[in-house]
Amino acid sequence: MAAKSDLPSAPSGRSWSLVDAAAAAAVVLAAVGVIWSPKLSGALAKATGALTPVTVFVDVRGVPVANPSALIEAAKSEGKVAIVIRNQPHGSVVVKQVQPLQRLLVAVQPNGSVVTATDPNQARLGNLDARFVLEGQGRKSGGGVVFGNQNLKIGTPVEIEGQQYRLGGTVSGLEIGTN
């Protein structure tokens, strides 16, 4: 009879522990995160031609400013602003134009007619009311326009930032594919 050896036998296969499975899942999730990252998907959209010019109208109303006309001229001369959508920075976009907006006073007359007039206090109080016309690259989706990897619709709050200002506004219009 052959004597049994006291040496342990070589392992026939490795079993997976819970730690091994968690490490493998973390590697898979990291790979998926890299593949589907917003910057990479934006670069792929740009490379495939899926991005089109998007014009965004942002209305800024009632912002206290010492000299509103100087701020409007500064925004025009800078030529671009940084835009933040839902607290997510998008980057910089081109300023096509900045239009000052006039506030109107409305009064109902005793005979029932309505009379409107421009607000004479607007210039004296120094409040900024303006429409920023911005142009960038985006793509149309089922839920609106994807601009800076954020869904952008009319009514979306955004912030625009120049060298000397940071203004909160609201998207009031979108045009896709226009220059």
Buried (B, 14 or more C-beta within 10 A) or exposed (E): EEEEEEEEEEEEEEEEEEEEEEEEEEEEEEEEEEEEEEEEBBEEBEEEEBBBBBBBBBBBBEBEBEEBEEBBEBBEEBEBBBBBBEEEEBEBBEBBEBEEEEBEEEEEEEEEEEEEEEBEEBEEEBBBBBBBBBBBBBBBEEEBBBBBBBBBEEEBEBBBBBEEBEBEBBBBEBBBEEE
